[in-house]
């Protein structure tokens, strides 16, 4: 019996490349109506056209036969820390890559032992008899975190089963995207354009979604709840309160390296736990604006580096003797895409630009 293509993978490949159906039609010279039917699962892609489409999208033919689903924000399991002005096309590319990496990580985990040190608690704020600060404190307690600043947040989330990937998103309008579709582990994409303090806050924000909104119906307060969680998780009130005074721009700058959060986050936390009032909060933010610190703060923090995916790939190379080409084949990608998406590069990596032309 002939194996059938998976229409979800055609849509996923097209969105990862940042292409519309019309653009794929022009590039491949295949009628858009036919492409629409292929993506909708109404018709199977003929072998000759599949070769053309695979070449146009720069994906191996095998990719279009793989199992799996493309899950969007409507599933309630894909969250972003983004600005309203992020375009639909930009979001679809990021969401597409998130889905693609989730499928690939699942492929990689089928052949190796993987046992995280910690689990991610599940705590719906609406069902929880306490505040979001209490939820954050509970997560810290369950992970046996000491009081005070968290030295390496990336390492902590990787120990709790998360797989993190860093890219230059090509825009400052989105900081992170996170997806948790079980049985896959949580996958988090982070924008390495962000300074280290914003990077860490975005990561704590993603954790807030995982803890509070996994398997929950989306609602209008989820982003505010994730921000509250991030602030409380990174700066527990009982730990930071005694260190805040005097709450001045100079002192916030002194606290920034030890707490590894921005001056803006410190000032917001001071207001949220009652150490300053709204008038003082506004005045401090006006001072930040005068100094130009709202857009770029002095003394940027170094980005923390994910290691879990590298450790997983090294297990394949050292214990199972896989080559790079064999690893790429395992996750149904070209070698160039596999290296770009799975192997950290010291140079900032942009999400792949859409193809300009189709070469035979």
Wavefront OBJ file of the C-alpha trace (Angstrom):
o trace
v 0.000 0.000 0.000
v 1.406 3.384 -1.038
v 2.337 5.663 1.883
v 0.254 8.841 2.032
v 1.635 12.338 2.442
v 0.662 14.270 5.573
v -1.093 17.517 4.511
v -0.159 19.117 7.843
v 3.525 18.910 6.893
v 2.962 20.784 3.636
v 1.368 23.677 5.523
v 4.077 23.533 8.186
v 6.924 23.584 5.665
v 5.353 26.504 3.803
v 4.835 28.546 6.996
v 8.366 27.867 8.245
v 9.633 29.349 4.965
v 7.384 32.378 5.415
v 5.494 31.708 2.214
v 1.833 32.084 1.282
v 0.044 29.588 -0.928
v 0.205 32.135 -3.743
v 3.976 32.497 -3.369
v 4.446 28.727 -3.348
v 2.232 28.483 -6.429
v 4.342 31.048 -8.299
v 7.601 29.417 -7.249
v 6.523 25.865 -8.042
v 4.288 26.710 -11.032
v 1.561 24.559 -9.460
v -1.929 26.063 -9.386
v -2.861 27.542 -5.983
v -6.156 25.640 -6.053
v -4.248 22.377 -6.219
v -1.937 23.431 -3.382
v -5.002 24.353 -1.298
v -6.493 20.903 -1.900
v -3.194 19.229 -0.961
v -2.984 21.208 2.301
v -6.621 20.484 3.088
v -6.120 16.762 2.570
v -8.700 16.732 -0.230
v -6.186 15.323 -2.699
v -2.891 13.486 -2.407
v 0.142 15.162 -3.975
v 1.239 13.345 -7.133
v 4.886 12.158 -6.921
v 6.090 14.493 -9.679
v 4.517 17.550 -8.048
v 5.753 16.484 -4.615
v 9.332 16.604 -5.935
v 8.731 20.136 -7.221
v 7.108 21.321 -3.988
v 9.843 19.756 -1.846
v 12.482 21.538 -3.933
v 10.590 24.844 -3.765
v 10.364 24.643 0.034
v 13.878 23.175 0.485
v 12.621 20.192 2.476
v 13.401 16.511 1.829
v 10.556 14.598 0.209
v 10.513 12.340 3.304
v 9.425 15.275 5.467
v 5.996 15.354 3.819
v 5.286 11.739 4.801
v 6.136 12.129 8.468
v 3.546 11.753 11.241
v 2.589 14.655 13.408
v 0.353 17.688 13.674
v 0.834 21.402 13.294
v -0.601 23.090 16.396
v -1.373 26.809 16.394
v -2.351 29.266 19.167
v -5.961 28.120 18.849
v -4.993 24.850 20.572
v -4.356 26.703 23.839
v -0.874 25.154 24.053
v 1.156 27.798 22.199
v 1.987 31.057 23.958
v 4.036 34.129 23.040
v 5.570 37.126 24.706
v 5.044 39.565 21.852
v 3.855 43.030 20.832
v 0.505 43.633 19.177
v 2.223 44.861 15.997
v 3.838 41.476 15.244
v 2.580 40.478 11.806
v 0.653 37.284 11.180
v 3.339 36.098 8.746
v 6.120 36.628 11.308
v 4.153 34.772 13.976
v 3.387 31.864 11.637
v 7.103 31.408 10.874
v 7.983 31.311 14.558
v 5.047 29.027 15.364
v 5.993 26.788 12.453
v 9.559 26.409 13.654
v 8.288 25.695 17.168
v 6.143 22.848 15.816
v 8.945 21.538 13.635
v 11.398 21.427 16.542
v 8.810 19.723 18.770
v 8.415 16.949 16.190
v 12.178 16.633 15.817
v 12.824 16.448 19.555
v 10.234 13.685 19.786
v 12.103 11.790 17.038
v 15.356 12.174 18.940
v 13.886 11.054 22.259
v 12.626 7.744 20.852
v 16.089 6.157 20.840
v 17.704 7.431 24.054
v 16.970 7.369 27.780
v 15.751 10.736 29.043
v 14.821 11.394 32.660
v 14.446 15.036 33.792
v 15.499 15.941 37.308
v 12.328 17.911 38.028
v 8.739 18.025 36.816
v 6.730 21.133 36.008
v 3.899 21.644 38.537
v 0.388 22.283 37.244
v -1.374 25.114 39.069
v -4.392 26.916 37.587
v -4.628 30.335 39.333
v -8.427 30.180 39.191
v -8.426 26.920 41.153
v -5.552 27.867 43.454
v -6.323 29.094 46.956
v -3.624 31.749 47.008
v -1.845 34.349 44.904
v 0.391 33.977 41.859
v 3.270 34.846 44.198
v 2.354 31.716 46.160
v 2.355 29.643 42.969
v 5.847 30.932 42.070
v 7.062 30.188 45.603
v 5.630 26.682 45.336
v 7.540 26.004 42.110
v 10.772 27.227 43.690
v 10.145 24.990 46.693
v 9.345 21.913 44.589
v 12.591 22.453 42.656
v 14.507 22.996 45.911
v 15.768 26.393 44.808
v 17.579 28.379 47.500
v 16.385 31.849 48.424
v 17.624 34.812 46.443
v 18.530 35.145 42.761
v 18.504 32.111 40.430
v 22.056 31.793 39.036
v 21.201 30.007 35.763
v 17.554 29.955 34.736
v 18.217 28.127 31.456
v 19.845 25.220 33.287
v 16.955 25.078 35.741
v 14.301 24.799 33.032
v 16.337 22.253 31.093
v 16.524 20.153 34.274
v 12.710 20.321 34.346
v 12.439 18.713 30.858
v 12.288 21.865 28.696
v 14.198 22.092 25.426
v 15.350 25.616 24.606
v 16.413 27.030 21.240
v 17.784 30.532 20.599
v 17.492 32.391 17.296
v 17.589 35.910 15.952
v 13.891 36.278 15.099
v 14.648 39.128 12.716
v 12.364 41.387 14.772
v 12.223 42.856 18.278
v 8.439 42.434 18.397
v 8.515 38.970 19.974
v 10.727 37.666 22.795
v 9.716 34.030 23.148
v 7.281 31.352 22.084
v 6.496 28.197 24.043
v 4.563 25.038 23.230
v 3.798 21.953 25.302
v 2.006 19.182 23.432
v 2.356 15.973 25.406
v 3.955 13.453 25.163
v 6.576 15.882 23.812
v 8.453 17.956 26.410
v 7.950 21.735 26.472
v 9.737 23.531 23.616
v 10.765 27.168 24.103
v 12.100 29.465 21.378
v 13.924 32.575 22.582
v 14.906 35.674 20.644
v 18.644 36.201 21.107
v 18.259 39.833 20.078
v 17.021 40.537 23.598
v 19.482 41.651 26.305
v 20.237 39.085 29.002
v 17.850 40.543 31.596
v 14.897 40.552 29.177
v 15.900 37.070 27.967
v 15.666 35.740 31.545
v 12.350 37.473 32.224
v 10.943 36.034 28.977
v 12.076 32.572 30.039
v 10.385 32.966 33.444
v 7.294 34.253 31.607
v 7.299 31.068 29.484
v 7.585 28.977 32.651
v 4.557 30.809 34.024
v 2.534 29.646 31.018
v 3.731 26.069 31.465
v 2.863 26.032 35.159
v -0.459 27.891 35.061
v -1.938 27.511 31.577
v -1.067 24.007 30.379
v -4.265 22.202 29.312
v -6.304 25.292 30.228
v -8.808 27.231 28.122
v -7.096 30.494 27.022
v -8.439 33.665 28.637
v -7.698 37.377 28.504
v -5.552 37.475 31.676
v -2.994 34.824 30.777
v -0.243 37.227 29.679
v -0.608 39.362 32.804
v -0.576 36.206 34.926
v 2.609 34.975 33.224
v 4.260 38.356 33.845
v 3.246 38.275 37.511
v 4.629 34.762 37.842
v 7.931 35.741 36.183
v 8.391 38.687 38.529
v 7.593 36.643 41.645
v 9.689 33.669 40.527
v 12.777 35.777 39.807
v 12.331 38.193 42.722
v 10.503 36.581 45.676
v 9.100 39.323 47.892
v 10.577 37.971 51.131
v 14.039 37.676 49.556
v 14.294 40.996 47.751
v 12.387 43.367 50.014
v 15.276 44.077 52.390
v 17.639 44.785 49.481
v 15.489 47.289 47.586
v 15.981 50.432 49.675
v 16.863 53.054 48.686
v 14.746 52.723 45.547
v 16.698 54.985 43.236
v 17.981 54.575 39.686
v 21.532 54.259 41.020
v 20.621 51.525 43.495
v 18.562 49.608 40.923
v 21.625 49.631 38.694
v 23.669 48.189 41.566
v 21.112 45.395 42.151
v 20.775 44.456 38.487
v 23.902 42.224 38.181
v 23.149 40.218 41.328
v 19.437 39.648 40.695
v 19.926 39.333 36.901
v 16.827 41.338 36.058
v 16.391 44.772 34.500
v 16.142 47.984 36.481
v 12.616 48.317 35.119
v 11.660 44.886 36.500
v 13.114 45.805 39.893
v 11.111 49.036 40.029
v 7.894 47.234 39.031
v 8.527 44.597 41.685
v 9.063 47.322 44.288
v 5.668 48.785 43.410
v 3.930 45.393 43.315
v 5.091 44.450 46.819
v 4.226 47.874 48.248
v 7.697 49.366 48.664
v 6.824 52.376 46.486
v 3.520 53.946 45.475
v 2.232 54.669 41.965
v 3.507 58.254 42.028
v 7.054 57.140 42.888
v 6.829 54.382 40.283
v 5.863 56.890 37.569
v 8.627 59.272 38.606
v 11.270 56.531 38.442
v 10.143 55.453 34.984
v 10.257 59.056 33.823
v 13.864 59.170 35.016
v 14.639 55.956 33.094
v 13.216 57.582 29.972
v 15.338 60.720 30.424
v 18.487 58.606 30.675
v 17.451 56.540 27.644
v 17.293 53.404 29.796
v 13.770 52.356 28.757
v 15.111 51.052 25.429
v 18.651 50.076 26.384
v 19.903 49.719 29.931
v 23.587 49.981 30.880
v 25.619 46.928 31.868
v 23.782 44.296 29.782
v 23.770 40.767 31.165
v 25.273 37.892 29.218
v 22.798 35.515 27.608
v 22.554 32.088 29.224
v 23.255 29.246 26.802
v 20.961 26.221 26.354
v 22.745 22.858 26.480
v 20.043 20.153 26.557
v 19.756 19.714 22.783
v 23.555 19.594 22.433
v 23.768 16.918 25.147
v 21.050 14.913 23.390
v 22.809 15.106 20.016
v 26.137 14.157 21.625
v 24.469 11.041 23.010
v 23.611 10.035 19.455
v 27.096 10.805 18.185
v 29.065 9.162 20.982
v 26.867 6.280 22.133
v 25.124 5.434 18.850
v 27.774 6.648 16.376
v 25.376 8.814 14.346
v 26.790 11.208 11.770
v 25.347 14.678 11.149
v 23.714 13.476 7.946
v 22.096 10.561 9.795
v 20.804 12.873 12.507
v 19.343 15.175 9.847
v 17.663 12.176 8.193
v 16.243 11.072 11.553
v 14.369 14.373 11.966
v 13.515 14.519 8.215
v 15.505 17.680 7.468
v 18.244 18.720 5.096
v 21.725 18.865 6.603
v 21.793 22.668 6.269
v 18.490 23.129 8.109
v 19.458 20.605 10.767
v 22.717 22.420 11.450
v 20.979 25.803 11.461
v 18.209 24.804 13.850
v 19.773 22.191 16.102
v 23.443 23.095 16.392
v 24.157 26.374 18.246
v 26.258 28.821 16.282
v 28.361 31.558 17.919
v 26.995 33.977 15.319
v 23.377 35.172 15.707
v 21.172 32.981 13.535
v 18.280 34.466 11.589
v 15.219 32.419 10.822
v 15.698 31.197 7.243
v 14.570 33.626 4.571
v 12.021 32.456 2.032
v 13.438 31.081 -1.248
v 13.734 33.587 -4.099
v 13.724 31.137 -6.986
v 13.401 27.467 -7.736
v 16.420 25.757 -9.245
v 16.002 22.415 -11.017
l 1 2 3 4 5 6 7 8 9 10 11 12 13 14 15 16 17 18 19 20 21 22 23 24 25 26 27 28 29 30 31 32 33 34 35 36 37 38 39 40 41 42 43 44 45 46 47 48 49 50 51 52 53 54 55 56 57 58 59 60 61 62 63 64 65 66 67 68 69 70 71 72 73 74 75 76 77 78 79 80 81 82 83 84 85 86 87 88 89 90 91 92 93 94 95 96 97 98 99 100 101 102 103 104 105 106 107 108 109 110 111 112 113 114 115 116 117 118 119 120 121 122 123 124 125 126 127 128 129 130 131 132 133 134 135 136 137 138 139 140 141 142 143 144 145 146 147 148 149 150 151 152 153 154 155 156 157 158 159 160 161 162 163 164 165 166 167 168 169 170 171 172 173 174 175 176 177 178 179 180 181 182 183 184 185 186 187 188 189 190 191 192 193 194 195 196 197 198 199 200 201 202 203 204 205 206 207 208 209 210 211 212 213 214 215 216 217 218 219 220 221 222 223 224 225 226 227 228 229 230 231 232 233 234 235 236 237 238 239 240 241 242 243 244 245 246 247 248 249 250 251 252 253 254 255 256 257 258 259 260 261 262 263 264 265 266 267 268 269 270 271 272 273 274 275 276 277 278 279 280 281 282 283 284 285 286 287 288 289 290 291 292 293 294 295 296 297 298 299 300 301 302 303 304 305 306 307 308 309 310 311 312 313 314 315 316 317 318 319 320 321 322 323 324 325 326 327 328 329 330 331 332 333 334 335 336 337 338 339 340 341 342 343 344 345 346 347 348 349 350 351 352 353 354 355 356 357 358 359 360
